[in-house]
């Protein structure tokens, strides 16, 4: 019975940011759980690699820009029905507050908040029209708990995603739609890779020392959290922030 709750057979999931990292891991795992997965990203070649990993019979690819609402609307409408949205797409930017430029903030805000907002609005509208409920999972970040130096643009956008998650959960709950966020700690992905191997090793060593579990995260660690929130295993969970972070932050 418990294992069956994670079965997504017969369901359709839409995953943004699916060409690499956490998004790819989510697309692959949701497909393994039985879902038909629609994978979206700007990186068309990366999407094809994701489809190959997950099994092409289970994955449809949608090269698109999440900051373009029209592209998202068309791709989501092509799903036929929609049971799960995993809004994972995001970009990283680092700069001290006093050196942050308007263009930095605008670029990160467009992808990390507006891209999530557009996907949530379009997906929730489809789910309400279907009348069969659904699950929306957004991607926040451990940055909202730690206030890391240099992460103003990124952290502000992710904090807005948390507020979006809670507000939308309140509004669409009566329609049987659950909305939750995942806020990962440091995860080893292409987005967190440093070009300098020595610098990468220093960062990962620092993150490892901070984590009670003594390691950094892998994309699959986050994907399993997304699967839980996407599935019936979390049927009584909405408006929550799940933190796969190795224990680096432990908010109330």
Secondary structure as UniProt FT lines:
FT   TURN            2..3
FT   HELIX           4..6
FT   TURN            9..10
FT   STRAND          12..16
FT   TURN            18..19
FT   HELIX           21..32
FT   TURN            33..34
FT   STRAND          36..41
FT   HELIX           44..54
FT   TURN            56..58
FT   STRAND          59..63
FT   TURN            66..67
FT   HELIX           69..77
FT   TURN            78..79
FT   STRAND          84..87
FT   HELIX           97..99
FT   HELIX           102..109
FT   HELIX           110..114
FT   HELIX           115..130
FT   STRAND          134..139
FT   HELIX           143..146
FT   TURN            149..150
FT   HELIX           152..172
FT   HELIX           173..175
FT   STRAND          177..182
FT   STRAND          187..188
FT   TURN            190..192
FT   HELIX           197..210
FT   TURN            212..213
FT   STRAND          217..218
FT   HELIX           219..230
FT   HELIX           232..234
FT   TURN            235..236
FT   STRAND          241..242
FT   TURN            246..247
//
